[in-house]
Structures are given as structure tokens and as C-alpha cells.
Amino acid sequence: MPVSYHDHGVLKIDDLKFFECPQSAVKPRSWHLLSLVTETTDADGNILHLPYPGTILDQPGRYREAVRIVKSERNSDWFRQKRDDWAKQQAKRD
């Protein structure tokens, strides 16, 4: 749905579109999963170590899908621009 149909912007995360703050749509179980993905992946979204015993195929599908989404977001142009802006602000402070 085009943004112009609404009085406010649309936030897109992976293939989901949010017309309000996505934080309100995220449940505690999902925050836990996001925390797990953050702790087990590097800045680019590559898995550093597996959170559960076994191989990647033994990991819950929910974890593997979350890794895919986080990796996609971390490699997006939007996130890259935010990271660059943050680095510039940090450089100005130093």
C-alpha cells in the first residue's frame, strides 16, 4: 500500500508493514528471541555460535527465521545509513 494513502509514514520490516510503532506489536517472547539473535550473531548478522545443541538444522525454525530477518535489516541501506550517521556523531564527540 503506498505511503501516500495515509497521513503518516509506513515502516517496513522485512515483508511486514507497520502503520504504528512496531514496538507495540512485539511481544516478550519475540524480544527474548531478538536478544538471543543479537547475542549469537555478529554486526553483519552472521551466526557466531548456535544457542541450542546440534547443528544449524537442529535450531528452532523461529530462531533461524529471526536470524534471516535481522541479517536482512542489518544489511539494508536504511540501517547502513543509520550506522554511518551514528559513527559521524561519535567522531564529533571525540
mmCIF file of the C-alpha atoms, coordinates in Angstrom:
data_MODEL
# 
_entry.id   MODEL 
# 
loop_
_atom_site.group_PDB 
_atom_site.id 
_atom_site.type_symbol 
_atom_site.label_atom_id 
_atom_site.label_alt_id 
_atom_site.label_comp_id 
_atom_site.label_asym_id 
_atom_site.label_entity_id 
_atom_site.label_seq_id 
_atom_site.pdbx_PDB_ins_code 
_atom_site.Cartn_x 
_atom_site.Cartn_y 
_atom_site.Cartn_z 
_atom_site.occupancy 
_atom_site.B_iso_or_equiv 
_atom_site.pdbx_formal_charge 
_atom_site.auth_seq_id 
_atom_site.auth_comp_id 
_atom_site.auth_asym_id 
_atom_site.auth_atom_id 
_atom_site.pdbx_PDB_model_num 
ATOM 1  C CA . MET A 1 1  ? 0.000  0.000   0.000  1.00 0.00 ? 1  MET A CA 1 
ATOM 2  C CA . PRO A 1 2  ? 1.561  3.319   -0.981 1.00 0.00 ? 2  PRO A CA 1 
ATOM 3  C CA . VAL A 1 3  ? 2.534  5.668   1.816  1.00 0.00 ? 3  VAL A CA 1 
ATOM 4  C CA . SER A 1 4  ? 0.591  8.493   0.144  1.00 0.00 ? 4  SER A CA 1 
ATOM 5  C CA . TYR A 1 5  ? -2.695 6.829   1.125  1.00 0.00 ? 5  TYR A CA 1 
ATOM 6  C CA . HIS A 1 6  ? -2.020 7.629   4.766  1.00 0.00 ? 6  HIS A CA 1 
ATOM 7  C CA . ASP A 1 7  ? -1.431 10.703  6.892  1.00 0.00 ? 7  ASP A CA 1 
ATOM 8  C CA . HIS A 1 8  ? 1.681  9.090   8.332  1.00 0.00 ? 8  HIS A CA 1 
ATOM 9  C CA . GLY A 1 9  ? 4.587  7.041   7.092  1.00 0.00 ? 9  GLY A CA 1 
ATOM 10 C CA . VAL A 1 10 ? 4.667  3.303   6.836  1.00 0.00 ? 10 VAL A CA 1 
ATOM 11 C CA . LEU A 1 11 ? 7.518  1.406   8.462  1.00 0.00 ? 11 LEU A CA 1 
ATOM 12 C CA . LYS A 1 12 ? 8.529  -1.775  6.645  1.00 0.00 ? 12 LYS A CA 1 
ATOM 13 C CA . ILE A 1 13 ? 10.488 -4.516  8.408  1.00 0.00 ? 13 ILE A CA 1 
ATOM 14 C CA . ASP A 1 14 ? 11.256 -7.442  6.138  1.00 0.00 ? 14 ASP A CA 1 
ATOM 15 C CA . ASP A 1 15 ? 7.891  -8.159  4.490  1.00 0.00 ? 15 ASP A CA 1 
ATOM 16 C CA . LEU A 1 16 ? 5.770  -6.630  7.288  1.00 0.00 ? 16 LEU A CA 1 
ATOM 17 C CA . LYS A 1 17 ? 4.313  -3.125  7.072  1.00 0.00 ? 17 LYS A CA 1 
ATOM 18 C CA . PHE A 1 18 ? 3.591  -1.198  10.261 1.00 0.00 ? 18 PHE A CA 1 
ATOM 19 C CA . PHE A 1 19 ? 1.262  1.784   10.412 1.00 0.00 ? 19 PHE A CA 1 
ATOM 20 C CA . GLU A 1 20 ? 2.100  2.390   14.061 1.00 0.00 ? 20 GLU A CA 1 
ATOM 21 C CA . CYS A 1 21 ? 5.179  1.908   16.220 1.00 0.00 ? 21 CYS A CA 1 
ATOM 22 C CA . PRO A 1 22 ? 6.274  -1.720  15.734 1.00 0.00 ? 22 PRO A CA 1 
ATOM 23 C CA . GLN A 1 23 ? 7.487  -1.882  19.329 1.00 0.00 ? 23 GLN A CA 1 
ATOM 24 C CA . SER A 1 24 ? 3.868  -2.168  20.475 1.00 0.00 ? 24 SER A CA 1 
ATOM 25 C CA . ALA A 1 25 ? 3.444  -5.221  18.218 1.00 0.00 ? 25 ALA A CA 1 
ATOM 26 C CA . VAL A 1 26 ? 6.447  -7.079  19.628 1.00 0.00 ? 26 VAL A CA 1 
ATOM 27 C CA . LYS A 1 27 ? 5.614  -9.495  22.440 1.00 0.00 ? 27 LYS A CA 1 
ATOM 28 C CA . PRO A 1 28 ? 8.013  -10.510 25.278 1.00 0.00 ? 28 PRO A CA 1 
ATOM 29 C CA . ARG A 1 29 ? 8.702  -13.864 23.577 1.00 0.00 ? 29 ARG A CA 1 
ATOM 30 C CA . SER A 1 30 ? 9.863  -12.034 20.462 1.00 0.00 ? 30 SER A CA 1 
ATOM 31 C CA . TRP A 1 31 ? 12.048 -9.639  22.484 1.00 0.00 ? 31 TRP A CA 1 
ATOM 32 C CA . HIS A 1 32 ? 13.705 -12.708 24.030 1.00 0.00 ? 32 HIS A CA 1 
ATOM 33 C CA . LEU A 1 33 ? 14.275 -14.175 20.571 1.00 0.00 ? 33 LEU A CA 1 
ATOM 34 C CA . LEU A 1 34 ? 15.717 -10.887 19.302 1.00 0.00 ? 34 LEU A CA 1 
ATOM 35 C CA . SER A 1 35 ? 18.033 -10.781 22.304 1.00 0.00 ? 35 SER A CA 1 
ATOM 36 C CA . LEU A 1 36 ? 19.158 -14.350 21.552 1.00 0.00 ? 36 LEU A CA 1 
ATOM 37 C CA . VAL A 1 37 ? 19.854 -13.459 17.913 1.00 0.00 ? 37 VAL A CA 1 
ATOM 38 C CA . THR A 1 38 ? 21.811 -10.371 18.979 1.00 0.00 ? 38 THR A CA 1 
ATOM 39 C CA . GLU A 1 39 ? 23.928 -12.422 21.406 1.00 0.00 ? 39 GLU A CA 1 
ATOM 40 C CA . THR A 1 40 ? 24.717 -15.149 18.869 1.00 0.00 ? 40 THR A CA 1 
ATOM 41 C CA . THR A 1 41 ? 25.405 -13.100 15.719 1.00 0.00 ? 41 THR A CA 1 
ATOM 42 C CA . ASP A 1 42 ? 27.970 -10.531 14.631 1.00 0.00 ? 42 ASP A CA 1 
ATOM 43 C CA . ALA A 1 43 ? 27.272 -6.975  13.447 1.00 0.00 ? 43 ALA A CA 1 
ATOM 44 C CA . ASP A 1 44 ? 26.503 -8.234  9.930  1.00 0.00 ? 44 ASP A CA 1 
ATOM 45 C CA . GLY A 1 45 ? 24.045 -10.874 11.171 1.00 0.00 ? 45 GLY A CA 1 
ATOM 46 C CA . ASN A 1 46 ? 26.297 -13.909 10.651 1.00 0.00 ? 46 ASN A CA 1 
ATOM 47 C CA . ILE A 1 47 ? 25.881 -16.617 13.289 1.00 0.00 ? 47 ILE A CA 1 
ATOM 48 C CA . LEU A 1 48 ? 28.907 -16.813 15.591 1.00 0.00 ? 48 LEU A CA 1 
ATOM 49 C CA . HIS A 1 49 ? 27.657 -19.696 17.725 1.00 0.00 ? 49 HIS A CA 1 
ATOM 50 C CA . LEU A 1 50 ? 24.448 -21.667 17.982 1.00 0.00 ? 50 LEU A CA 1 
ATOM 51 C CA . PRO A 1 51 ? 22.217 -21.130 21.015 1.00 0.00 ? 51 PRO A CA 1 
ATOM 52 C CA . TYR A 1 52 ? 20.937 -24.721 21.157 1.00 0.00 ? 52 TYR A CA 1 
ATOM 53 C CA . PRO A 1 53 ? 22.788 -28.055 20.906 1.00 0.00 ? 53 PRO A CA 1 
ATOM 54 C CA . GLY A 1 54 ? 23.331 -29.553 17.476 1.00 0.00 ? 54 GLY A CA 1 
ATOM 55 C CA . THR A 1 55 ? 23.825 -28.146 14.004 1.00 0.00 ? 55 THR A CA 1 
ATOM 56 C CA . ILE A 1 56 ? 22.084 -25.223 12.323 1.00 0.00 ? 56 ILE A CA 1 
ATOM 57 C CA . LEU A 1 57 ? 19.363 -27.623 11.192 1.00 0.00 ? 57 LEU A CA 1 
ATOM 58 C CA . ASP A 1 58 ? 18.691 -28.558 14.838 1.00 0.00 ? 58 ASP A CA 1 
ATOM 59 C CA . GLN A 1 59 ? 17.969 -24.925 15.760 1.00 0.00 ? 59 GLN A CA 1 
ATOM 60 C CA . PRO A 1 60 ? 14.301 -23.936 16.066 1.00 0.00 ? 60 PRO A CA 1 
ATOM 61 C CA . GLY A 1 61 ? 12.837 -22.598 12.837 1.00 0.00 ? 61 GLY A CA 1 
ATOM 62 C CA . ARG A 1 62 ? 11.785 -19.469 14.721 1.00 0.00 ? 62 ARG A CA 1 
ATOM 63 C CA . TYR A 1 63 ? 15.444 -18.753 15.580 1.00 0.00 ? 63 TYR A CA 1 
ATOM 64 C CA . ARG A 1 64 ? 16.649 -19.374 12.026 1.00 0.00 ? 64 ARG A CA 1 
ATOM 65 C CA . GLU A 1 65 ? 13.942 -17.107 10.572 1.00 0.00 ? 65 GLU A CA 1 
ATOM 66 C CA . ALA A 1 66 ? 14.766 -14.373 13.103 1.00 0.00 ? 66 ALA A CA 1 
ATOM 67 C CA . VAL A 1 67 ? 18.451 -14.569 12.112 1.00 0.00 ? 67 VAL A CA 1 
ATOM 68 C CA . ARG A 1 68 ? 17.464 -14.198 8.458  1.00 0.00 ? 68 ARG A CA 1 
ATOM 69 C CA . ILE A 1 69 ? 15.296 -11.142 9.173  1.00 0.00 ? 69 ILE A CA 1 
ATOM 70 C CA . VAL A 1 70 ? 17.890 -9.470  11.429 1.00 0.00 ? 70 VAL A CA 1 
ATOM 71 C CA . LYS A 1 71 ? 20.631 -10.113 8.871  1.00 0.00 ? 71 LYS A CA 1 
ATOM 72 C CA . SER A 1 72 ? 18.475 -8.591  6.141  1.00 0.00 ? 72 SER A CA 1 
ATOM 73 C CA . GLU A 1 73 ? 17.778 -5.499  8.259  1.00 0.00 ? 73 GLU A CA 1 
ATOM 74 C CA . ARG A 1 74 ? 21.416 -5.086  9.328  1.00 0.00 ? 74 ARG A CA 1 
ATOM 75 C CA . ASN A 1 75 ? 22.473 -5.158  5.684  1.00 0.00 ? 75 ASN A CA 1 
ATOM 76 C CA . SER A 1 76 ? 19.765 -2.766  4.497  1.00 0.00 ? 76 SER A CA 1 
ATOM 77 C CA . ASP A 1 77 ? 20.602 0.672   3.128  1.00 0.00 ? 77 ASP A CA 1 
ATOM 78 C CA . TRP A 1 78 ? 18.492 2.246   5.893  1.00 0.00 ? 78 TRP A CA 1 
ATOM 79 C CA . PHE A 1 79 ? 20.455 0.546   8.674  1.00 0.00 ? 79 PHE A CA 1 
ATOM 80 C CA . ARG A 1 80 ? 23.786 1.237   6.990  1.00 0.00 ? 80 ARG A CA 1 
ATOM 81 C CA . GLN A 1 81 ? 22.900 4.949   6.792  1.00 0.00 ? 81 GLN A CA 1 
ATOM 82 C CA . LYS A 1 82 ? 21.867 4.993   10.477 1.00 0.00 ? 82 LYS A CA 1 
ATOM 83 C CA . ARG A 1 83 ? 25.134 3.277   11.454 1.00 0.00 ? 83 ARG A CA 1 
ATOM 84 C CA . ASP A 1 84 ? 27.156 5.791   9.411  1.00 0.00 ? 84 ASP A CA 1 
ATOM 85 C CA . ASP A 1 85 ? 25.282 8.726   10.956 1.00 0.00 ? 85 ASP A CA 1 
ATOM 86 C CA . TRP A 1 86 ? 25.890 7.330   14.431 1.00 0.00 ? 86 TRP A CA 1 
ATOM 87 C CA . ALA A 1 87 ? 29.621 6.899   13.693 1.00 0.00 ? 87 ALA A CA 1 
ATOM 88 C CA . LYS A 1 88 ? 29.852 10.511  12.467 1.00 0.00 ? 88 LYS A CA 1 
ATOM 89 C CA . GLN A 1 89 ? 28.169 11.762  15.646 1.00 0.00 ? 89 GLN A CA 1 
ATOM 90 C CA . GLN A 1 90 ? 30.568 9.724   17.766 1.00 0.00 ? 90 GLN A CA 1 
ATOM 91 C CA . ALA A 1 91 ? 33.560 11.120  15.847 1.00 0.00 ? 91 ALA A CA 1 
ATOM 92 C CA . LYS A 1 92 ? 32.349 14.679  16.507 1.00 0.00 ? 92 LYS A CA 1 
ATOM 93 C CA . ARG A 1 93 ? 32.136 13.960  20.238 1.00 0.00 ? 93 ARG A CA 1 
ATOM 94 C CA . ASP A 1 94 ? 35.688 12.587  20.380 1.00 0.00 ? 94 ASP A CA 1 
# 
